[in-house]
Amino acid sequence: MHDFQYHQNELYCEEVPINKIADKVGTPFYLYSNHTLENHFKVFDSAFNGIDHLTCFSVKANSNLTVLKIFVNLGGGVDIVSGGELFRALNSGVDPSKVVFSGVGKGIKELEYALEAGILMFNVESTQELTTINQVAQRIGRKAKIALRVNPHIDPQTHPYISTGLKKNKFGIEINQALEDYREAKKLKHIEIVGVDCHIGSQITELQPFVETLRKVKELVLTLRQEAIEIQYVDLGGGLGITYHQEQPPHPREYASALIKEMQDINCTLILEPGRVIAGNAGILVTKVLYLKKGTEKTFVTVDAAMNDLIRPSLYGAFQGIQPIVKTEGEEMVADIVGPICESGDFLAKERTIPCLKPGDLIAVMSAGAYGFTMSSNYNSRPRVPEVLAREKEFYVIRERESYEDLIRGEMIPEFLNK
């Protein structure tokens, strides 16, 4: 459920008419519902109340400081994949002992930053990374808590670009090799083994891949304990899908019930890294119609948002729901909704049946709260759009619209070109 609803044919976010926000901040903009974010986190987290667990929101899904602060205030941790995400998380007030650091290419400076911050653990992706972490920890006089990210070769039945648990994917250590790597890790003086990590993909709409993965991880945990390698944490990652169109993903309660059943006999704290399932349907992208163009084969609706603002449709062929901000009775049209970017791949929807639109109309691109702003760019030198949070009858700009000056900040022309 979410808090974007029509009242007398006008779309509201909580108790705020979206037209009112557009008049104040202009278009395009991202809009999030405070209540939806809070409610989704609470529903997900409380589903696991039967066992020791830690819900670490996946910062890559939505890294706005205000969004992170909402989850921090609810007792959540974070899953990060870069030093920049750690910086954001710490500035949102997260407890460092609730931070897990994932990702295949952690740099030396990032490792130092995380060690000095005192994070919960690193999810280690390769043997060389393990060696590097040990060296960095030795140099700065720390001991690094780690889990090895194992690759269980489970097909999550999702888009190939967001599948992460197959042998052909770049992520993790093949599960059959993991035991030997854990033995090597045990020998390293500045490494403390605390967990096993696994993440098989994103936008997964079936329970079975998660259950199969957890069963393989359990086998590894029990084998490790036979070798006196005690495991405190099992990090199952994230990946639970949402409804963009006609998907029917399991409810978090069903997801939790299946995992809790499998966790009963291993006495570990379960770490979860939800992102999309918390934030996806809690946000929309609001954009304005600029022009209509009727060709011999297609009708195009050009709007002021583009692939640089929301790249999922172009990158993944992903479906995003389209709704008018003001509903009207009348004819419908079939059109491609496209942006101003100079690419044929610049579209938000293709051959979509929508109400007839005219220049100046506002539309909402639904389910844009995750992997929306975080994947945006300045392509075609377009300033990035603002982010807005609605709470009850009020709204707050939580990130300002970039200016043209922002586009060239940090650039400089060498003196020899000015002579």
Buried (B, 14 or more C-beta within 10 A) or exposed (E): EBBBEEEEEBBBBBBBBBBBBBEEBBBBBBBBBBBBBBBBBBBBBEBBEEBEBBBBBBBBBBBBBBBBBBBBEBEBBBBBBBBEBBBBBBEBEBBBEBBBBBBBEBEEEBBBBBBEBEBBBBBBBBBEBBBBBBEBBBEEEBBBBBBBBBBBBBEBBBBEEBBBBBEEBEBBBEBEBBBEBBEEBBEBEBBBBBBBBBBBBBBBBBBEBBBBBBEBBBEBBEEBEEEEBEBBBBBBBBBBBBBBEEEEBBEBEEBBBBBBEBBEEBEBBBBBBBBBBBBBBBBBBBBBBBEBEEEEEEBBBBBBBBBBBBBBBBBBEBBBBBBBBBEEEEEEBEBBBBBBBEBEEBBBBBEBEBBBBEEEBBBBBBBBBBBBBBBBEEBBEBBBBBBBBBBEEEBEBBBEBBEEEEBEEEEEEEEEEEE
